[in-house]
C-alpha cells in the first residue's frame, strides 16, 4: 500500500517530440554528408561533380527545413525538453556549417 502511495506522486515521463527527432535525424545526416563531401573534395583536389554539388544544396535546404520544424516545437511543454533543445541545436550546427562553406565559396570564387 505504501509503495503505491509513493508512486502515485511521481511525475510521468514526457513523450519525445516527433518533429524534434526528425530534426535531429536530418541534421545529423546532413552533418555526416557534409563531412563526406568535404573528404571527397579534399581527395579530388576540389573537383567535385555536379551531382555532389546538387546533393549538398539539397542537404542544406533539408537542414534549414528541419531547423524550422524543430524550432516550432521549442515552446511545447508537452514533450521532453532535452529532445526539443537538441532538435534545434543539431540542425542549427548543420545549417551553420553549410552556410560557412557557401560563404567561403562565394568569397574565394
Z-matrix of the N, CA and C atoms (Angstrom, degrees):
N
C 1 1.443
C 2 1.529 1 111.24
N 3 1.332 2 116.50 1 -43.51
C 4 1.457 3 119.81 2 -179.33
C 5 1.525 4 110.73 3 -65.98
N 6 1.293 5 116.08 4 -32.34
C 7 1.461 6 119.30 5 -179.08
C 8 1.527 7 110.57 6 -66.38
N 9 1.296 8 117.83 7 -40.29
C 10 1.459 9 121.20 8 178.02
C 11 1.525 10 111.59 9 -65.10
N 12 1.312 11 116.49 10 -34.11
C 13 1.456 12 120.25 11 179.72
C 14 1.530 13 110.26 12 -66.70
N 15 1.332 14 117.32 13 -40.26
C 16 1.464 15 120.73 14 179.15
C 17 1.523 16 110.94 15 -67.68
N 18 1.286 17 117.39 16 -41.50
C 19 1.463 18 120.84 17 -178.40
C 20 1.520 19 112.61 18 -72.72
N 21 1.305 20 117.60 19 -22.08
C 22 1.462 21 119.21 20 -177.82
C 23 1.520 22 111.49 21 -71.01
N 24 1.350 23 118.22 22 -22.90
C 25 1.452 24 120.88 23 -179.34
C 26 1.529 25 112.38 24 -92.54
N 27 1.315 26 117.24 25 -3.19
C 28 1.457 27 119.75 26 179.07
C 29 1.520 28 110.25 27 -67.71
N 30 1.310 29 113.78 28 142.81
C 31 1.455 30 118.44 29 176.94
C 32 1.524 31 108.79 30 -81.57
N 33 1.308 32 116.14 31 136.21
C 34 1.454 33 120.20 32 -179.43
C 35 1.520 34 110.02 33 -71.75
N 36 1.334 35 115.15 34 147.58
C 37 1.457 36 119.22 35 177.34
C 38 1.519 37 109.41 36 -70.38
N 39 1.311 38 114.61 37 141.32
C 40 1.455 39 119.36 38 179.13
C 41 1.523 40 109.25 39 -84.39
N 42 1.316 41 117.72 40 145.08
C 43 1.469 42 119.98 41 -179.68
C 44 1.530 43 111.04 42 -73.89
N 45 1.312 44 114.67 43 166.10
C 46 1.454 45 120.99 44 178.16
C 47 1.524 46 109.27 45 -84.40
N 48 1.313 47 116.21 46 142.53
C 49 1.460 48 120.71 47 178.80
C 50 1.524 49 109.22 48 -81.50
N 51 1.307 50 116.43 49 124.04
C 52 1.460 51 121.14 50 -177.84
C 53 1.524 52 111.33 51 -63.37
N 54 1.325 53 117.30 52 -40.78
C 55 1.463 54 120.17 53 179.37
C 56 1.517 55 111.17 54 -63.27
N 57 1.325 56 116.95 55 -37.83
C 58 1.462 57 120.19 56 178.53
C 59 1.524 58 111.03 57 -68.66
N 60 1.330 59 117.03 58 -40.06
C 61 1.466 60 119.49 59 177.61
C 62 1.524 61 111.06 60 -64.51
N 63 1.319 62 117.09 61 -38.71
C 64 1.463 63 120.05 62 176.33
C 65 1.525 64 109.86 63 -65.80
N 66 1.317 65 117.07 64 -39.88
C 67 1.467 66 120.98 65 176.83
C 68 1.515 67 112.32 66 -61.84
N 69 1.324 68 116.31 67 -41.41
C 70 1.464 69 120.33 68 177.68
C 71 1.523 70 109.89 69 -63.99
N 72 1.322 71 116.50 70 -45.28
C 73 1.465 72 120.32 71 -178.80
C 74 1.512 73 112.98 72 -64.30
N 75 1.330 74 116.72 73 -46.27
C 76 1.468 75 120.13 74 -179.66
C 77 1.525 76 110.50 75 -67.31
N 78 1.330 77 117.24 76 -40.94
C 79 1.462 78 120.30 77 178.33
C 80 1.520 79 112.15 78 -63.72
N 81 1.329 80 116.63 79 -42.53
C 82 1.470 81 120.11 80 179.05
C 83 1.528 82 110.74 81 -66.95
N 84 1.328 83 116.87 82 -41.87
C 85 1.468 84 120.43 83 178.01
C 86 1.525 85 110.84 84 -63.36
N 87 1.322 86 116.51 85 -39.11
C 88 1.454 87 120.75 86 177.47
C 89 1.523 88 111.41 87 -64.52
N 90 1.322 89 116.56 88 -39.52
C 91 1.472 90 119.74 89 178.04
C 92 1.523 91 111.46 90 -67.45
N 93 1.331 92 117.25 91 -38.65
C 94 1.469 93 120.73 92 177.69
C 95 1.524 94 109.84 93 -63.16
N 96 1.330 95 116.75 94 -44.03
C 97 1.459 96 119.72 95 177.91
C 98 1.526 97 111.43 96 -66.96
N 99 1.332 98 117.63 97 -33.76
C 100 1.460 99 121.01 98 176.41
C 101 1.523 100 110.59 99 -59.88
N 102 1.323 101 115.62 100 -48.33
C 103 1.466 102 119.73 101 178.98
C 104 1.523 103 110.49 102 -64.28
N 105 1.322 104 117.26 103 -41.07
C 106 1.459 105 120.71 104 178.50
C 107 1.520 106 112.51 105 -63.24
N 108 1.329 107 116.79 106 -42.68
C 109 1.462 108 120.30 107 179.32
C 110 1.521 109 111.30 108 -68.61
N 111 1.321 110 117.45 109 -35.24
C 112 1.460 111 120.00 110 176.54
C 113 1.527 112 110.41 111 -66.17
N 114 1.316 113 116.32 112 -39.93
C 115 1.464 114 120.48 113 177.09
C 116 1.528 115 110.20 114 -64.64
N 117 1.333 116 116.53 115 -42.54
C 118 1.464 117 121.25 116 178.49
C 119 1.526 118 110.53 117 -62.39
N 120 1.318 119 117.29 118 -43.33
C 121 1.465 120 121.09 119 179.23
C 122 1.518 121 111.29 120 -65.96
N 123 1.332 122 117.28 121 -36.68
C 124 1.461 123 120.10 122 179.29
C 125 1.524 124 111.34 123 -69.62
N 126 1.323 125 117.15 124 -35.68
C 127 1.467 126 120.16 125 -179.11
C 128 1.531 127 112.18 126 -74.72
N 129 1.328 128 117.40 127 -28.29
C 130 1.462 129 119.73 128 -178.40
C 131 1.517 130 112.60 129 -99.10
N 132 1.302 131 117.94 130 6.09
C 133 1.456 132 121.06 131 179.05
C 134 1.524 133 113.04 132 73.54
N 135 1.299 134 118.12 133 24.78
C 136 1.454 135 121.95 134 178.50
C 137 1.511 136 113.95 135 91.05
N 138 1.317 137 117.79 136 -2.17
C 139 1.463 138 121.37 137 179.29
C 140 1.523 139 109.93 138 -92.80
N 141 1.306 140 115.69 139 80.65
C 142 1.461 141 119.71 140 178.44
C 143 1.519 142 108.91 141 -96.75
N 144 1.300 143 115.82 142 153.41
C 145 1.449 144 120.43 143 -177.92
C 146 1.506 145 113.00 144 -76.56
N 147 1.325 146 114.70 145 171.05
C 148 1.462 147 120.57 146 179.77
C 149 1.521 148 111.07 147 -67.33
N 150 1.323 149 117.31 148 -29.94
C 151 1.462 150 120.87 149 179.86
C 152 1.528 151 110.68 150 -65.50
N 153 1.323 152 116.67 151 -43.42
C 154 1.470 153 120.44 152 178.64
C 155 1.524 154 109.87 153 -65.27
N 156 1.315 155 116.91 154 -39.17
C 157 1.468 156 120.34 155 178.41
C 158 1.523 157 111.17 156 -64.91
N 159 1.322 158 116.65 157 -42.31
C 160 1.465 159 120.00 158 178.53
C 161 1.521 160 111.10 159 -66.37
N 162 1.320 161 116.71 160 -39.79
C 163 1.465 162 120.04 161 178.83
C 164 1.529 163 110.96 162 -65.34
N 165 1.315 164 117.83 163 -34.62
C 166 1.460 165 119.98 164 179.32
C 167 1.526 166 110.85 165 -68.93
N 168 1.320 167 117.67 166 -36.17
C 169 1.461 168 120.06 167 176.33
C 170 1.530 169 110.10 168 -66.23
N 171 1.315 170 116.88 169 -41.38
C 172 1.466 171 120.91 170 178.33
C 173 1.525 172 110.41 171 -63.50
N 174 1.330 173 117.48 172 -40.57
C 175 1.478 174 120.78 173 177.56
C 176 1.523 175 111.18 174 -64.08
N 177 1.318 176 116.55 175 -38.59
C 178 1.461 177 120.87 176 178.54
C 179 1.523 178 110.45 177 -64.17
N 180 1.318 179 117.59 178 -46.09
C 181 1.461 180 121.71 179 179.17
C 182 1.535 181 110.31 180 -65.04
N 183 1.341 182 117.04 181 -40.85
C 184 1.462 183 120.54 182 178.74
C 185 1.534 184 110.94 183 -62.98
N 186 1.322 185 117.32 184 -38.53
C 187 1.462 186 120.48 185 178.12
C 188 1.526 187 110.88 186 -66.41
N 189 1.321 188 117.15 187 -37.45
C 190 1.468 189 120.37 188 177.52
C 191 1.528 190 110.31 189 -65.54
N 192 1.328 191 116.91 190 -44.14
C 193 1.467 192 120.62 191 179.33
C 194 1.530 193 110.25 192 -63.38
N 195 1.334 194 117.37 193 -41.88
C 196 1.463 195 120.88 194 178.60
C 197 1.522 196 111.05 195 -63.75
N 198 1.322 197 116.81 196 -38.29
C 199 1.460 198 120.60 197 178.38
C 200 1.526 199 110.82 198 -64.65
N 201 1.319 200 116.98 199 -43.19
C 202 1.467 201 120.39 200 179.92
C 203 1.523 202 110.83 201 -65.41
N 204 1.341 203 117.31 202 -43.99
C 205 1.468 204 120.85 203 179.89
C 206 1.530 205 110.86 204 -63.30
N 207 1.320 206 117.09 205 -42.66
C 208 1.465 207 120.14 206 -179.77
C 209 1.524 208 111.13 207 -70.74
N 210 1.320 209 117.20 208 -33.08
C 211 1.467 210 120.36 209 179.80
C 212 1.522 211 111.01 210 -65.83
N 213 1.320 212 117.10 211 -31.88
C 214 1.462 213 120.40 212 178.12
C 215 1.525 214 111.75 213 -66.25
N 216 1.333 215 117.95 214 -22.62
C 217 1.464 216 122.45 215 -178.64
C 218 1.527 217 113.22 216 -89.36
N 219 1.320 218 118.68 217 -3.72
C 220 1.467 219 120.35 218 -170.87
C 221 1.524 220 113.79 219 -64.49
N 222 1.311 221 118.65 220 -29.83
C 223 1.461 222 120.89 221 -177.39
C 224 1.519 223 113.96 222 -96.82
N 225 1.311 224 117.89 223 0.67
C 226 1.455 225 121.41 224 -178.56
C 227 1.528 226 109.29 225 -81.09
N 228 1.310 227 116.42 226 106.70
C 229 1.470 228 122.36 227 -175.34
C 230 1.530 229 112.99 228 -77.48
N 231 1.316 230 117.81 229 -4.14
C 232 1.462 231 120.78 230 -178.22
C 233 1.527 232 112.47 231 -78.95
N 234 1.326 233 117.16 232 -8.34
C 235 1.460 234 120.96 233 -176.54
C 236 1.519 235 110.58 234 -119.11
N 237 1.319 236 115.70 235 163.31
C 238 1.456 237 123.87 236 -178.08
C 239 1.528 238 110.82 237 -61.73
N 240 1.329 239 116.92 238 131.88
C 241 1.462 240 121.70 239 -175.50
C 242 1.517 241 112.65 240 -69.34
N 243 1.312 242 118.20 241 -35.78
C 244 1.467 243 121.49 242 -178.93
C 245 1.522 244 110.42 243 -60.09
N 246 1.309 245 116.46 244 -42.94
C 247 1.456 246 119.33 245 -179.24
C 248 1.527 247 111.40 246 -74.43
N 249 1.320 248 117.50 247 -32.35
C 250 1.459 249 119.28 248 177.35
C 251 1.524 250 110.65 249 -65.52
N 252 1.329 251 116.93 250 -41.75
C 253 1.462 252 120.65 251 -179.19
C 254 1.529 253 111.13 252 -71.80
N 255 1.329 254 117.12 253 -45.71
C 256 1.459 255 118.97 254 180.00
C 257 1.525 256 111.74 255 -68.20
N 258 1.326 257 117.28 256 -25.13
C 259 1.456 258 121.06 257 174.52
C 260 1.512 259 112.34 258 -67.66
N 261 1.309 260 117.36 259 -21.06
C 262 1.462 261 121.96 260 175.61
C 263 1.518 262 110.94 261 -92.52
N 264 1.317 263 117.45 262 -40.40
C 265 1.468 264 121.46 263 -173.49
C 266 1.532 265 112.30 264 -68.71
N 267 1.323 266 117.38 265 -45.88
C 268 1.473 267 120.09 266 -175.57
C 269 1.530 268 111.78 267 -63.37
N 270 1.343 269 119.88 268 -49.79
C 271 1.467 270 117.45 269 176.68
C 272 1.525 271 113.35 270 -66.56
N 273 1.343 272 117.49 271 -29.80
C 274 1.463 273 119.74 272 177.92
C 275 1.525 274 110.89 273 -64.79
N 276 1.317 275 117.16 274 -39.61
C 277 1.467 276 120.60 275 176.71
C 278 1.529 277 110.04 276 -65.32
N 279 1.330 278 116.87 277 -40.80
C 280 1.464 279 120.38 278 178.54
C 281 1.526 280 110.67 279 -63.74
N 282 1.326 281 117.38 280 -44.26
C 283 1.467 282 120.69 281 178.62
C 284 1.522 283 110.41 282 -63.77
N 285 1.323 284 117.06 283 -39.08
C 286 1.466 285 120.26 284 178.85
C 287 1.532 286 111.08 285 -64.08
N 288 1.320 287 117.58 286 -43.05
C 289 1.469 288 120.34 287 179.60
C 290 1.523 289 111.14 288 -63.89
N 291 1.335 290 116.49 289 -46.66
C 292 1.467 291 119.39 290 179.14
C 293 1.516 292 110.84 291 -64.13
N 294 1.321 293 118.08 292 -39.64
C 295 1.465 294 121.30 293 -179.79
C 296 1.521 295 111.17 294 -63.82
N 297 1.322 296 115.74 295 -44.97
C 298 1.462 297 120.04 296 178.64
C 299 1.525 298 110.57 297 -61.38
N 300 1.324 299 116.41 298 -41.64
C 301 1.461 300 120.08 299 178.42
C 302 1.524 301 111.19 300 -61.27
N 303 1.325 302 117.77 301 -44.98
C 304 1.463 303 120.75 302 -179.38
C 305 1.519 304 111.58 303 -68.97
N 306 1.315 305 118.47 304 -37.08
C 307 1.460 306 121.31 305 177.75
C 308 1.524 307 110.00 306 -65.40
N 309 1.324 308 117.09 307 -42.66
C 310 1.468 309 120.45 308 176.99
C 311 1.526 310 109.83 309 -62.13
N 312 1.330 311 117.07 310 -41.15
C 313 1.465 312 120.55 311 178.74
C 314 1.512 313 112.36 312 -63.52
N 315 1.322 314 117.39 313 -38.23
C 316 1.463 315 120.69 314 179.31
C 317 1.534 316 110.48 315 -70.61
N 318 1.320 317 117.23 316 -41.06
C 319 1.460 318 120.67 317 -178.74
C 320 1.534 319 110.90 318 -68.43
N 321 1.312 320 117.49 319 -42.19
C 322 1.469 321 121.08 320 -177.46
C 323 1.528 322 111.55 321 -71.97
N 324 1.327 323 116.08 322 -39.44
C 325 1.476 324 119.85 323 -176.56
C 326 1.472 325 110.80 324 -79.77
